[in-house]
Amino acid sequence: MRQALSAILSATSITLAVAAGLLPLSSAQAATAASTTAQTKYPIVLVHGFMGFKDILGVDYFYQVPSDLRKNGATVYVAAVSQVNSSELRGEQLLQQMRAWAARDGVKKFNLIGHSQGGPTARYVAGVAPELVASITTVASPSRMTVEDGNNPVNDLITNYSKLTTFFGSFVAWVSGNSQLPQDVEAAKDFAKEVNAFATRFPAGVPSTYCGLDGKEFEAGMYLYSVTGNQPKTNAWDLSDLAMVASSVPSDGTLPVCSTHFGKVLRDDYPWNHIDEMNHIFGLLGKGAPDPVAFYRTQANRLKLKGL
């Protein structure tokens, strides 16, 4: 139970800190393009994970990432999908938003970047509407899962504390201004099963074996990349570290490194945990750890150089 409660603390501590005004407001609206480093041909779409949000009071789930990308020339959209639900339903929500952006702004394709459950969410869109997707980059997102992979605090929370999970999912949706988003903890319980079903249903980029490194960089007309951290505990001052669990295999405190291999693995040993990967909480990292914001900028530049 302690691990499950720690997981709910991690999932909501960012939200509570933002709501209480403890985090500085994002300067995304004031940012102006200072360079063209991240100026991709197609817009970038950031997709949040389980219990995540688009932004709260101007503070991003991908902390400081959208403003940095825009400052460096990128056009960035940030998705708002259900906090607690299946990746398929979240994918349908994302697809609707992408079609609306495409119609409004004349966009032909998008570069999708998803953290955690945001990865399978993005891959669903690529599977059902590949014409809209130029690339996918998954950040600590599973492409295959074993039974052991499902034994983590988040799964424990969903399975054993469903009412609490639904409540906090609804709270995050409300405080982020998206109270209309449906929360379905029963659908979320099948996450590992759904991930493995996606590996068969949407095989592009998925390695031939669990932990394999033979996922293709270019497949089905899309460029495919993945990255993850491998350090569960990184900073004693970071509240989210309380929910990160060390394991007998390399992991970021939530997902084993092996489960996250997809497409071209850019790196699977960043000294980050599952929350560091989107630069929260307060951007606190381990000593000497590379800046996650710089990773997103570098990845945008990689996509730019590919003509994407």
PASEBA-1860 file (N, C-alpha, C; in nm, 3 decimals):
! residues 308
1> MRQALSAI> 0.083/-0.120/0.000/0.000/0.000/0.000/0.086/0.125/0.000 ~ 0.202/0.122/0.074/0.289/0.238/0.079/0.337/0.277/-0.059 ~ 0.373/0.176/-0.141/0.418/0.206/-0.278/0.307/0.267/-0.361 ~ 0.186/0.216/-0.344/0.073/0.270/-0.422/0.046/0.414/-0.384 ~ 0.051/0.444/-0.253/0.028/0.582/-0.210/0.141/0.672/-0.256 ~ 0.263/0.619/-0.260/0.375/0.697/-0.313/0.354/0.728/-0.460 ~ 0.296/0.632/-0.534/0.270/0.654/-0.676/0.168/0.765/-0.696 ~ 0.064/0.767/-0.612/-0.036/0.872/-0.627/0.024/1.006/-0.588
9> LSATSITL> 0.118/1.006/-0.493/0.188/1.129/-0.458/0.268/1.180/-0.577 ~ 0.338/1.090/-0.643/0.417/1.130/-0.759/0.328/1.183/-0.870 ~ 0.217/1.115/-0.896/0.129/1.152/-1.006/0.061/1.285/-0.984 ~ 0.046/1.325/-0.858/-0.028/1.448/-0.829/0.056/1.559/-0.770 ~ 0.177/1.530/-0.731/0.259/1.632/-0.666/0.287/1.748/-0.759 ~ 0.308/1.718/-0.887/0.328/1.825/-0.985/0.204/1.913/-0.991 ~ 0.088/1.849/-0.999/-0.039/1.920/-1.010/-0.062/2.008/-0.889 ~ -0.041/1.953/-0.770/-0.064/2.028/-0.648/0.032/2.145/-0.636
17> AVAAGLLP> 0.158/2.123/-0.674/0.256/2.230/-0.667/0.219/2.344/-0.760 ~ 0.172/2.309/-0.879/0.130/2.411/-0.975/0.009/2.487/-0.923 ~ -0.091/2.411/-0.875/-0.214/2.473/-0.828/-0.188/2.566/-0.711 ~ -0.088/2.531/-0.629/-0.056/2.613/-0.512/0.034/2.731/-0.547 ~ 0.074/2.739/-0.672/0.159/2.848/-0.715/0.304/2.830/-0.679 ~ 0.346/2.706/-0.653/0.483/2.681/-0.612/0.579/2.678/-0.730 ~ 0.528/2.655/-0.852/0.614/2.652/-0.969/0.598/2.782/-1.046 ~ 0.704/2.835/-1.103/0.695/2.958/-1.180/0.614/2.936/-1.307
25> LSSAQAAT> 0.546/3.040/-1.350/0.467/3.030/-1.472/0.557/3.017/-1.593 ~ 0.509/2.941/-1.692/0.583/2.924/-1.816/0.584/3.054/-1.894 ~ 0.690/3.078/-1.967/0.700/3.199/-2.049/0.673/3.168/-2.195 ~ 0.598/3.058/-2.222/0.577/3.014/-2.359/0.511/3.121/-2.443 ~ 0.413/3.190/-2.381/0.340/3.288/-2.460/0.428/3.405/-2.503 ~ 0.530/3.435/-2.421/0.615/3.550/-2.451/0.736/3.513/-2.535 ~ 0.756/3.384/-2.553/0.877/3.339/-2.622/0.872/3.378/-2.770 ~ 0.984/3.420/-2.820/0.995/3.449/-2.962/1.111/3.368/-3.017
33> AASTTAQT> 1.104/3.336/-3.143/1.206/3.250/-3.203/1.341/3.319/-3.201 ~ 1.437/3.259/-3.129/1.571/3.314/-3.121/1.667/3.241/-3.213 ~ 1.628/3.121/-3.259/1.711/3.045/-3.350/1.621/2.953/-3.431 ~ 1.682/2.879/-3.522/1.605/2.783/-3.602/1.648/2.640/-3.573 ~ 1.714/2.620/-3.461/1.763/2.487/-3.425/1.654/2.382/-3.426 ~ 1.536/2.415/-3.375/1.426/2.321/-3.363/1.317/2.343/-3.467 ~ 1.347/2.416/-3.572/1.245/2.452/-3.672/1.221/2.337/-3.768 ~ 1.141/2.243/-3.726/1.106/2.128/-3.809/1.008/2.168/-3.919
41> KYPIVLVH> 1.005/2.089/-4.023/0.911/2.114/-4.133/0.768/2.095/-4.086 ~ 0.747/1.990/-4.009/0.614/1.960/-3.957/0.609/1.993/-3.808 ~ 0.495/2.041/-3.758/0.484/2.077/-3.616/0.510/1.958/-3.524 ~ 0.553/1.989/-3.404/0.574/1.890/-3.299/0.451/1.883/-3.210 ~ 0.409/1.763/-3.175/0.299/1.743/-3.082/0.352/1.669/-2.960 ~ 0.337/1.728/-2.842/0.377/1.665/-2.716/0.257/1.596/-2.654 ~ 0.275/1.470/-2.615/0.164/1.389/-2.563/0.198/1.340/-2.423 ~ 0.119/1.378/-2.326/0.148/1.344/-2.187/0.111/1.199/-2.154
49> GFMGFKDI> 0.162/1.153/-2.041/0.138/1.016/-1.998/0.025/1.004/-1.898 ~ 0.021/0.889/-1.831/-0.078/0.858/-1.728/-0.081/0.967/-1.622 ~ -0.199/1.014/-1.587/-0.222/1.115/-1.485/-0.157/1.248/-1.521 ~ -0.128/1.268/-1.649/-0.063/1.391/-1.692/-0.163/1.497/-1.733 ~ -0.112/1.604/-1.793/-0.195/1.717/-1.829/-0.126/1.798/-1.938 ~ -0.201/1.882/-2.003/-0.142/1.973/-2.103/-0.061/2.079/-2.031 ~ -0.128/2.158/-1.948/-0.060/2.254/-1.862/-0.158/2.295/-1.752 ~ -0.104/2.346/-1.644/-0.185/2.397/-1.533/-0.133/2.535/-1.498
57> LGVDYFYQ> -0.220/2.634/-1.510/-0.182/2.772/-1.482/-0.058/2.814/-1.561 ~ -0.047/2.762/-1.683/0.064/2.799/-1.769/0.189/2.717/-1.749 ~ 0.187/2.622/-1.654/0.303/2.537/-1.630/0.283/2.405/-1.702 ~ 0.380/2.367/-1.781/0.367/2.251/-1.868/0.395/2.119/-1.798 ~ 0.329/2.014/-1.845/0.366/1.877/-1.806/0.510/1.850/-1.850 ~ 0.540/1.883/-1.975/0.678/1.880/-2.023/0.739/2.015/-1.982 ~ 0.788/2.020/-1.860/0.824/2.146/-1.797/0.930/2.223/-1.878 ~ 0.891/2.341/-1.924/0.975/2.434/-2.000/1.011/2.386/-2.140
65> VPSDLRKN> 0.960/2.271/-2.180/0.994/2.217/-2.311/0.925/2.291/-2.425 ~ 0.791/2.312/-2.421/0.727/2.382/-2.533/0.786/2.520/-2.559 ~ 0.811/2.596/-2.452/0.864/2.732/-2.471/1.004/2.729/-2.530 ~ 1.086/2.634/-2.488/1.221/2.624/-2.543/1.217/2.586/-2.691 ~ 1.132/2.490/-2.726/1.121/2.450/-2.866/1.074/2.567/-2.952 ~ 0.975/2.641/-2.903/0.924/2.756/-2.979/1.030/2.863/-2.992 ~ 1.105/2.886/-2.885/1.212/2.986/-2.889/1.315/2.951/-2.994 ~ 1.329/2.823/-3.021/1.426/2.776/-3.120/1.362/2.741/-3.254
73> GATVYVAA> 1.245/2.798/-3.279/1.187/2.793/-3.412/1.078/2.692/-3.439 ~ 1.047/2.605/-3.342/0.949/2.500/-3.366/0.806/2.551/-3.351 ~ 0.717/2.491/-3.427/0.574/2.505/-3.403/0.533/2.388/-3.316 ~ 0.472/2.416/-3.201/0.444/2.311/-3.103/0.296/2.311/-3.066 ~ 0.237/2.194/-3.073/0.104/2.171/-3.018/0.119/2.079/-2.898 ~ 0.035/2.099/-2.797/0.038/2.014/-2.678/-0.098/1.950/-2.661 ~ -0.100/1.819/-2.662/-0.226/1.745/-2.655/-0.283/1.745/-2.513 ~ -0.414/1.729/-2.505/-0.483/1.710/-2.377/-0.571/1.587/-2.391
81> VSQVNSSE> -0.528/1.476/-2.331/-0.603/1.350/-2.339/-0.633/1.302/-2.198 ~ -0.718/1.201/-2.187/-0.763/1.153/-2.056/-0.645/1.112/-1.968 ~ -0.657/1.147/-1.840/-0.552/1.113/-1.745/-0.549/0.964/-1.713 ~ -0.666/0.903/-1.702/-0.678/0.761/-1.666/-0.773/0.695/-1.766 ~ -0.715/0.627/-1.864/-0.798/0.560/-1.964/-0.708/0.473/-2.052 ~ -0.769/0.404/-2.146/-0.692/0.319/-2.236/-0.613/0.404/-2.336 ~ -0.506/0.347/-2.388/-0.427/0.418/-2.489/-0.507/0.435/-2.618 ~ -0.596/0.341/-2.647/-0.677/0.352/-2.768/-0.771/0.471/-2.759
89> LRGEQLLQ> -0.841/0.486/-2.646/-0.931/0.600/-2.634/-0.852/0.731/-2.634 ~ -0.741/0.731/-2.563/-0.655/0.849/-2.563/-0.606/0.879/-2.705 ~ -0.576/0.773/-2.781/-0.533/0.791/-2.919/-0.640/0.853/-3.005 ~ -0.765/0.813/-2.984/-0.876/0.873/-3.058/-0.890/1.020/-3.023 ~ -0.871/1.053/-2.896/-0.877/1.194/-2.855/-0.766/1.274/-2.922 ~ -0.647/1.216/-2.923/-0.533/1.283/-2.988/-0.558/1.301/-3.137 ~ -0.611/1.199/-3.201/-0.638/1.206/-3.344/-0.738/1.317/-3.376 ~ -0.840/1.331/-3.295/-0.938/1.438/-3.317/-0.873/1.575/-3.307
97> QMRAWAAR> -0.784/1.591/-3.208/-0.714/1.719/-3.194/-0.623/1.745/-3.314 ~ -0.553/1.643/-3.359/-0.463/1.660/-3.473/-0.539/1.698/-3.599 ~ -0.652/1.633/-3.620/-0.734/1.667/-3.738/-0.786/1.810/-3.729 ~ -0.821/1.853/-3.609/-0.867/1.991/-3.592/-0.754/2.090/-3.619 ~ -0.635/2.062/-3.566/-0.519/2.149/-3.592/-0.485/2.152/-3.741 ~ -0.492/2.035/-3.805/-0.460/2.027/-3.948/-0.556/2.110/-4.030 ~ -0.685/2.099/-3.997/-0.787/2.174/-4.071/-0.774/2.324/-4.047 ~ -0.747/2.361/-3.924/-0.739/2.504/-3.889/-0.615/2.571/-3.944
105> DGVKKFNL> -0.501/2.500/-3.938/-0.373/2.562/-3.969/-0.308/2.512/-4.098 ~ -0.377/2.423/-4.169/-0.324/2.374/-4.295/-0.204/2.282/-4.280 ~ -0.198/2.211/-4.169/-0.086/2.120/-4.142/-0.110/1.987/-4.211 ~ -0.006/1.932/-4.274/-0.018/1.805/-4.345/0.021/1.687/-4.257 ~ 0.127/1.703/-4.176/0.176/1.595/-4.091/0.228/1.654/-3.960 ~ 0.253/1.563/-3.865/0.302/1.603/-3.734/0.416/1.512/-3.689 ~ 0.503/1.567/-3.604/0.605/1.489/-3.534/0.556/1.468/-3.391 ~ 0.524/1.344/-3.356/0.468/1.313/-3.225/0.578/1.274/-3.126
113> IGHSQGGP> 0.574/1.333/-3.009/0.664/1.297/-2.900/0.579/1.264/-2.778 ~ 0.585/1.139/-2.732/0.502/1.095/-2.621/0.584/1.043/-2.506 ~ 0.549/1.085/-2.386/0.614/1.035/-2.264/0.525/0.930/-2.198 ~ 0.584/0.818/-2.159/0.513/0.712/-2.086/0.393/0.664/-2.169 ~ 0.272/0.671/-2.115/0.156/0.625/-2.191/0.132/0.711/-2.315 ~ 0.196/0.826/-2.320/0.186/0.909/-2.440/0.246/0.841/-2.562 ~ 0.340/0.747/-2.540/0.399/0.673/-2.652/0.300/0.583/-2.721 ~ 0.237/0.489/-2.648/0.133/0.406/-2.711/0.017/0.489/-2.767
121> TARYVAGV> -0.014/0.599/-2.701/-0.119/0.688/-2.750/-0.083/0.740/-2.889 ~ 0.041/0.785/-2.905/0.088/0.835/-3.035/0.095/0.723/-3.138 ~ 0.138/0.604/-3.095/0.150/0.492/-3.188/0.013/0.447/-3.239 ~ -0.089/0.462/-3.157/-0.225/0.432/-3.204/-0.261/0.522/-3.321 ~ -0.234/0.652/-3.307/-0.265/0.746/-3.415/-0.188/0.709/-3.541 ~ -0.060/0.675/-3.525/0.022/0.638/-3.640/-0.032/0.514/-3.709 ~ -0.092/0.424/-3.630/-0.146/0.302/-3.686/-0.274/0.322/-3.764 ~ -0.360/0.412/-3.716/-0.490/0.429/-3.781/-0.494/0.546/-3.878
129> APELVASI> -0.400/0.640/-3.863/-0.395/0.756/-3.953/-0.251/0.791/-3.987 ~ -0.178/0.698/-4.050/-0.035/0.720/-4.077/-0.009/0.840/-4.167 ~ -0.107/0.880/-4.245/-0.089/0.994/-4.334/-0.065/1.124/-4.257 ~ -0.099/1.125/-4.129/-0.082/1.246/-4.048/0.048/1.248/-3.969 ~ 0.125/1.140/-3.975/0.241/1.125/-3.885/0.371/1.120/-3.965 ~ 0.460/1.215/-3.937/0.593/1.215/-3.998/0.692/1.136/-3.915 ~ 0.677/1.145/-3.782/0.768/1.073/-3.694/0.704/1.051/-3.558 ~ 0.758/0.952/-3.486/0.720/0.929/-3.346/0.848/0.917/-3.266
137> TTVASPSR> 0.852/0.987/-3.154/0.960/0.969/-3.057/0.895/0.932/-2.925 ~ 0.928/0.814/-2.873/0.873/0.773/-2.745/0.977/0.794/-2.636 ~ 0.933/0.848/-2.524/1.020/0.877/-2.410/0.972/0.793/-2.293 ~ 1.049/0.689/-2.259/1.012/0.598/-2.150/0.871/0.542/-2.170 ~ 0.846/0.494/-2.290/0.717/0.436/-2.325/0.736/0.289/-2.361 ~ 0.649/0.200/-2.315/0.667/0.058/-2.345/0.620/0.021/-2.486 ~ 0.696/-0.066/-2.552/0.651/-0.122/-2.679/0.614/-0.269/-2.662 ~ 0.673/-0.332/-2.561/0.637/-0.468/-2.519/0.649/-0.474/-2.367
145> MTVEDGNN> 0.565/-0.558/-2.303/0.571/-0.570/-2.158/0.560/-0.716/-2.117 ~ 0.634/-0.753/-2.015/0.624/-0.887/-1.957/0.531/-0.881/-1.836 ~ 0.500/-0.996/-1.780/0.418/-1.000/-1.658/0.487/-0.923/-1.546 ~ 0.619/-0.939/-1.537/0.695/-0.871/-1.433/0.691/-0.720/-1.451 ~ 0.689/-0.674/-1.576/0.684/-0.530/-1.602/0.559/-0.466/-1.543 ~ 0.451/-0.544/-1.539/0.325/-0.491/-1.487/0.322/-0.479/-1.336 ~ 0.422/-0.535/-1.269/0.427/-0.528/-1.123/0.500/-0.402/-1.080 ~ 0.429/-0.291/-1.083/0.488/-0.165/-1.043/0.385/-0.084/-0.964
153> PVNDLITN> 0.427/0.023/-0.895/0.334/0.099/-0.812/0.214/0.155/-0.887 ~ 0.234/0.196/-1.011/0.122/0.251/-1.087/0.017/0.143/-1.113 ~ 0.063/0.023/-1.153/-0.031/-0.086/-1.175/-0.102/-0.125/-1.045 ~ -0.028/-0.124/-0.935/-0.086/-0.153/-0.805/-0.193/-0.051/-0.770 ~ -0.164/0.073/-0.800/-0.258/0.182/-0.774/-0.386/0.163/-0.854 ~ -0.371/0.137/-0.983/-0.487/0.120/-1.071/-0.570/0.000/-1.030 ~ -0.503/-0.110/-0.998/-0.572/-0.235/-0.969/-0.639/-0.235/-0.832 ~ -0.568/-0.185/-0.731/-0.615/-0.199/-0.594/-0.678/-0.074/-0.535
161> YSKLTTFF> -0.657/0.040/-0.600/-0.712/0.165/-0.547/-0.782/0.240/-0.659 ~ -0.875/0.173/-0.723/-0.938/0.226/-0.843/-1.017/0.355/-0.816 ~ -1.088/0.361/-0.704/-1.166/0.481/-0.674/-1.075/0.600/-0.651 ~ -0.963/0.577/-0.580/-0.867/0.683/-0.555/-0.804/0.730/-0.685 ~ -0.770/0.635/-0.771/-0.711/0.669/-0.901/-0.808/0.752/-0.985 ~ -0.934/0.710/-0.989/-1.035/0.784/-1.065/-1.052/0.925/-1.011 ~ -1.054/0.936/-0.879/-1.070/1.068/-0.817/-0.956/1.162/-0.857 ~ -0.833/1.115/-0.844/-0.719/1.201/-0.876/-0.711/1.229/-1.025
169> GSFVAWVS> -0.749/1.131/-1.109/-0.753/1.158/-1.251/-0.852/1.268/-1.284 ~ -0.968/1.263/-1.223/-1.071/1.365/-1.244/-1.024/1.500/-1.190 ~ -0.953/1.497/-1.077/-0.902/1.620/-1.019/-0.801/1.687/-1.112 ~ -0.708/1.609/-1.163/-0.608/1.663/-1.255/-0.675/1.719/-1.380 ~ -0.775/1.647/-1.432/-0.849/1.696/-1.549/-0.916/1.830/-1.518 ~ -0.976/1.838/-1.401/-1.047/1.961/-1.363/-0.951/2.078/-1.345 ~ -0.844/2.058/-1.268/-0.753/2.168/-1.239/-0.677/2.213/-1.364 ~ -0.666/2.125/-1.463/-0.599/2.164/-1.587/-0.696/2.218/-1.692
177> GNSQLPQD> -0.823/2.233/-1.654/-0.922/2.292/-1.744/-0.979/2.197/-1.845 ~ -0.969/2.065/-1.818/-1.021/1.966/-1.912/-1.111/1.864/-1.841 ~ -1.204/1.916/-1.763/-1.291/1.830/-1.683/-1.382/1.742/-1.768 ~ -1.394/1.775/-1.897/-1.479/1.695/-1.985/-1.415/1.563/-2.026 ~ -1.286/1.547/-2.001/-1.217/1.425/-2.042/-1.264/1.307/-1.957 ~ -1.302/1.196/-2.019/-1.352/1.081/-1.944/-1.239/1.005/-1.876 ~ -1.265/0.959/-1.754/-1.170/0.876/-1.680/-1.230/0.736/-1.666 ~ -1.153/0.635/-1.701/-1.203/0.496/-1.697/-1.092/0.407/-1.643
185> VEAAKDFA> -1.091/0.386/-1.513/-0.986/0.308/-1.452/-0.991/0.161/-1.495 ~ -1.110/0.112/-1.529/-1.122/-0.027/-1.574/-1.049/-0.047/-1.707 ~ -1.059/0.052/-1.795/-0.988/0.043/-1.923/-0.838/0.054/-1.902 ~ -0.798/0.135/-1.803/-0.655/0.153/-1.777/-0.591/0.029/-1.717 ~ -0.671/-0.057/-1.656/-0.616/-0.178/-1.593/-0.551/-0.271/-1.694 ~ -0.591/-0.263/-1.818/-0.540/-0.353/-1.921/-0.421/-0.296/-1.996 ~ -0.347/-0.204/-1.933/-0.241/-0.133/-2.004/-0.136/-0.228/-2.062 ~ -0.084/-0.320/-1.982/0.019/-0.413/-2.031/-0.035/-0.499/-2.144
193> KEVNAFAT> -0.157/-0.547/-2.128/-0.220/-0.628/-2.232/-0.237/-0.547/-2.360 ~ -0.278/-0.422/-2.343/-0.299/-0.335/-2.458/-0.166/-0.306/-2.529 ~ -0.061/-0.281/-2.451/0.072/-0.256/-2.510/0.115/-0.373/-2.597 ~ 0.099/-0.494/-2.546/0.139/-0.613/-2.623/0.049/-0.634/-2.744 ~ -0.079/-0.600/-2.731/-0.169/-0.609/-2.847/-0.128/-0.507/-2.953 ~ -0.084/-0.387/-2.910/-0.038/-0.285/-3.004/0.087/-0.333/-3.079 ~ 0.172/-0.412/-3.012/0.294/-0.461/-3.077/0.259/-0.546/-3.199 ~ 0.147/-0.616/-3.191/0.100/-0.696/-3.305/0.018/-0.612/-3.402
201> RFPAGVPS> -0.066/-0.530/-3.347/-0.158/-0.449/-3.430/-0.085/-0.337/-3.503 ~ 0.011/-0.275/-3.435/0.088/-0.164/-3.492/0.237/-0.196/-3.479 ~ 0.289/-0.286/-3.561/0.425/-0.338/-3.542/0.537/-0.245/-3.584 ~ 0.508/-0.138/-3.653/0.615/-0.049/-3.701/0.702/-0.003/-3.584 ~ 0.831/-0.027/-3.595/0.926/0.018/-3.494/0.946/-0.075/-3.376 ~ 0.857/-0.174/-3.361/0.867/-0.265/-3.247/0.974/-0.369/-3.274 ~ 1.070/-0.387/-3.182/1.174/-0.489/-3.204/1.114/-0.628/-3.213 ~ 1.184/-0.720/-3.276/1.132/-0.854/-3.296/1.123/-0.933/-3.167
209> TYCGLDGK> 1.201/-0.894/-3.067/1.198/-0.962/-2.937/1.198/-0.858/-2.826 ~ 1.151/-0.899/-2.710/1.156/-0.813/-2.593/1.302/-0.776/-2.565 ~ 1.326/-0.650/-2.546/1.461/-0.596/-2.521/1.547/-0.591/-2.647 ~ 1.488/-0.623/-2.762/1.564/-0.620/-2.885/1.599/-0.479/-2.927 ~ 1.699/-0.470/-3.013/1.746/-0.340/-3.064/1.735/-0.334/-3.216 ~ 1.648/-0.418/-3.272/1.637/-0.423/-3.417/1.513/-0.348/-3.469 ~ 1.455/-0.263/-3.385/1.346/-0.179/-3.435/1.397/-0.087/-3.544 ~ 1.318/-0.063/-3.646/1.363/0.015/-3.761/1.345/0.165/-3.737
217> EFEAGMYL> 1.444/0.241/-3.785/1.435/0.386/-3.775/1.330/0.441/-3.869 ~ 1.317/0.380/-3.985/1.218/0.425/-4.084/1.132/0.305/-4.124 ~ 1.004/0.317/-4.103/0.912/0.209/-4.137/0.772/0.265/-4.153 ~ 0.699/0.208/-4.246/0.560/0.250/-4.272/0.550/0.399/-4.302 ~ 0.656/0.453/-4.364/0.655/0.594/-4.404/0.683/0.691/-4.292 ~ 0.729/0.642/-4.176/0.753/0.728/-4.060/0.892/0.702/-4.003 ~ 0.950/0.806/-3.943/1.073/0.789/-3.867/1.036/0.762/-3.721 ~ 1.108/0.666/-3.659/1.070/0.615/-3.528/1.190/0.614/-3.434
225> YSVTGNQP> 1.173/0.671/-3.315/1.283/0.683/-3.220/1.233/0.656/-3.077 ~ 1.328/0.620/-2.991/1.294/0.605/-2.849/1.413/0.641/-2.762 ~ 1.381/0.676/-2.638/1.482/0.712/-2.539/1.424/0.684/-2.402 ~ 1.511/0.657/-2.305/1.464/0.639/-2.167/1.577/0.665/-2.069 ~ 1.539/0.684/-1.943/1.636/0.691/-1.835/1.649/0.556/-1.768 ~ 1.747/0.543/-1.679/1.768/0.414/-1.611/1.804/0.429/-1.464 ~ 1.768/0.545/-1.405/1.800/0.570/-1.265/1.672/0.598/-1.185 ~ 1.627/0.505/-1.100/1.503/0.526/-1.024/1.510/0.643/-0.926
233> KTNAWDLS> 1.622/0.658/-0.857/1.637/0.764/-0.757/1.746/0.859/-0.804 ~ 1.711/0.987/-0.817/1.809/1.081/-0.873/1.835/1.204/-0.788 ~ 1.737/1.246/-0.707/1.756/1.368/-0.628/1.669/1.360/-0.503 ~ 1.732/1.361/-0.388/1.658/1.346/-0.262/1.561/1.460/-0.236 ~ 1.580/1.574/-0.301/1.490/1.688/-0.283/1.366/1.678/-0.372 ~ 1.366/1.582/-0.464/1.256/1.567/-0.560/1.150/1.472/-0.502 ~ 1.029/1.524/-0.477/0.922/1.444/-0.419/0.888/1.322/-0.503 ~ 0.902/1.335/-0.634/0.863/1.223/-0.721/0.953/1.101/-0.700
241> DLAMVASS> 1.072/1.121/-0.646/1.162/1.008/-0.619/1.100/0.909/-0.521 ~ 1.007/0.956/-0.438/0.943/0.868/-0.340/0.868/0.754/-0.408 ~ 0.817/0.780/-0.527/0.736/0.679/-0.597/0.817/0.592/-0.690 ~ 0.942/0.627/-0.711/1.024/0.549/-0.802/1.079/0.426/-0.729 ~ 1.069/0.310/-0.792/1.105/0.184/-0.728/1.224/0.120/-0.798 ~ 1.326/0.090/-0.723/1.443/0.020/-0.778/1.404/-0.125/-0.806 ~ 1.467/-0.185/-0.907/1.437/-0.323/-0.943/1.567/-0.397/-0.973 ~ 1.552/-0.525/-0.997/1.670/-0.608/-1.025/1.721/-0.589/-1.167
249> VPSDGTLP> 1.644/-0.520/-1.251/1.685/-0.491/-1.388/1.688/-0.340/-1.406 ~ 1.765/-0.288/-1.501/1.769/-0.144/-1.523/1.630/-0.089/-1.553 ~ 1.593/0.019/-1.485/1.464/0.081/-1.507/1.473/0.229/-1.468 ~ 1.369/0.303/-1.503/1.363/0.444/-1.464/1.278/0.464/-1.340 ~ 1.253/0.354/-1.269/1.172/0.361/-1.149/1.028/0.326/-1.172 ~ 0.986/0.319/-1.298/0.850/0.282/-1.334/0.848/0.173/-1.439 ~ 0.929/0.188/-1.543/0.933/0.091/-1.652/1.074/0.037/-1.673 ~ 1.089/-0.094/-1.692/1.220/-0.148/-1.725/1.270/-0.093/-1.858
257> VCSTHFGK> 1.399/-0.069/-1.865/1.459/-0.018/-1.987/1.423/-0.106/-2.107 ~ 1.428/-0.238/-2.087/1.403/-0.330/-2.199/1.265/-0.310/-2.262 ~ 1.167/-0.271/-2.182/1.031/-0.257/-2.234/1.015/-0.135/-2.324 ~ 1.111/-0.043/-2.318/1.094/0.085/-2.388/1.160/0.091/-2.525 ~ 1.232/-0.013/-2.564/1.301/-0.011/-2.694/1.199/-0.004/-2.808 ~ 1.220/0.094/-2.897/1.127/0.118/-3.007/1.201/0.195/-3.115 ~ 1.180/0.155/-3.240/1.247/0.224/-3.349/1.397/0.228/-3.327 ~ 1.458/0.339/-3.361/1.600/0.358/-3.333/1.615/0.405/-3.189
265> VLRDDYPW> 1.682/0.325/-3.108/1.703/0.360/-2.968/1.816/0.463/-2.961 ~ 1.780/0.586/-2.931/1.880/0.693/-2.927/1.971/0.677/-2.807 ~ 1.910/0.640/-2.696/1.986/0.618/-2.573/1.892/0.556/-2.470 ~ 1.938/0.457/-2.397/1.853/0.395/-2.295/1.921/0.395/-2.159 ~ 2.013/0.489/-2.140/2.086/0.495/-2.015/2.102/0.638/-1.962 ~ 2.009/0.726/-1.995/2.015/0.859/-1.936/2.001/0.846/-1.784 ~ 2.074/0.924/-1.706/2.063/0.916/-1.560/1.941/0.993/-1.510 ~ 1.825/0.955/-1.561/1.697/1.016/-1.527/1.602/0.910/-1.475
273> NHIDEMNH> 1.504/0.952/-1.395/1.393/0.864/-1.362/1.270/0.904/-1.445 ~ 1.158/0.839/-1.416/1.040/0.854/-1.501/0.984/0.997/-1.502 ~ 1.009/1.071/-1.395/0.961/1.209/-1.388/1.065/1.307/-1.443 ~ 1.192/1.277/-1.421/1.297/1.361/-1.480/1.284/1.371/-1.631 ~ 1.232/1.265/-1.692/1.227/1.258/-1.839/1.141/1.366/-1.901 ~ 1.047/1.423/-1.822/0.974/1.539/-1.874/1.003/1.664/-1.790 ~ 1.121/1.660/-1.722/1.181/1.775/-1.655/1.106/1.822/-1.531 ~ 1.030/1.735/-1.468/0.968/1.768/-1.341/1.035/1.686/-1.232
281> IFGLLGKG> 1.014/1.712/-1.104/0.943/1.827/-1.047/1.043/1.940/-1.022 ~ 1.008/2.065/-1.055/1.094/2.181/-1.041/1.221/2.170/-1.127 ~ 1.224/2.075/-1.220/1.343/2.055/-1.300/1.459/1.998/-1.220 ~ 1.429/1.937/-1.104/1.535/1.880/-1.020/1.588/1.752/-1.082 ~ 1.719/1.743/-1.094/1.784/1.627/-1.154/1.895/1.578/-1.063 ~ 1.951/1.464/-1.097/2.067/1.416/-1.025/2.189/1.500/-1.061 ~ 2.288/1.498/-0.974/2.408/1.578/-0.996/2.476/1.538/-1.127 ~ 2.498/1.638/-1.211/2.567/1.614/-1.337/2.481/1.557/-1.447
289> APDPVAFY> 2.351/1.536/-1.422/2.263/1.478/-1.524/2.238/1.577/-1.637 ~ 2.231/1.530/-1.762/2.203/1.620/-1.873/2.063/1.680/-1.865 ~ 2.048/1.795/-1.922/1.921/1.869/-1.919/1.819/1.804/-2.011 ~ 1.704/1.758/-1.959/1.602/1.700/-2.047/1.552/1.797/-2.153 ~ 1.544/1.925/-2.121/1.497/2.023/-2.219/1.590/2.024/-2.340 ~ 1.719/2.012/-2.315/1.815/2.008/-2.424/1.795/1.885/-2.511 ~ 1.754/1.773/-2.448/1.727/1.653/-2.529/1.615/1.680/-2.628 ~ 1.505/1.740/-2.583/1.392/1.765/-2.675/1.433/1.859/-2.787
297> RTQANRLK> 1.515/1.959/-2.754/1.563/2.051/-2.858/1.652/1.977/-2.959 ~ 1.739/1.891/-2.907/1.828/1.813/-2.994/1.749/1.719/-3.082 ~ 1.645/1.658/-3.025/1.563/1.567/-3.105/1.489/1.642/-3.214 ~ 1.441/1.761/-3.182/1.377/1.843/-3.285/1.475/1.874/-3.397 ~ 1.599/1.903/-3.360/1.700/1.930/-3.462/1.728/1.807/-3.546 ~ 1.729/1.689/-3.483/1.747/1.564/-3.558/1.635/1.548/-3.662 ~ 1.513/1.575/-3.621/1.400/1.564/-3.712/1.410/1.666/-3.824 ~ 1.454/1.788/-3.789/1.473/1.892/-3.889/1.572/1.847/-3.996
305> LKGL> 1.684/1.790/-3.953/1.787/1.748/-4.046/1.741/1.630/-4.134 ~ 1.638/1.557/-4.088/1.579/1.449/-4.169/1.475/1.503/-4.267 ~ 1.455/1.635/-4.262/1.355/1.695/-4.352/1.214/1.682/-4.300 ~ 1.203/1.660/-4.169/1.072/1.642/-4.108/1.026/1.768/-4.034
END
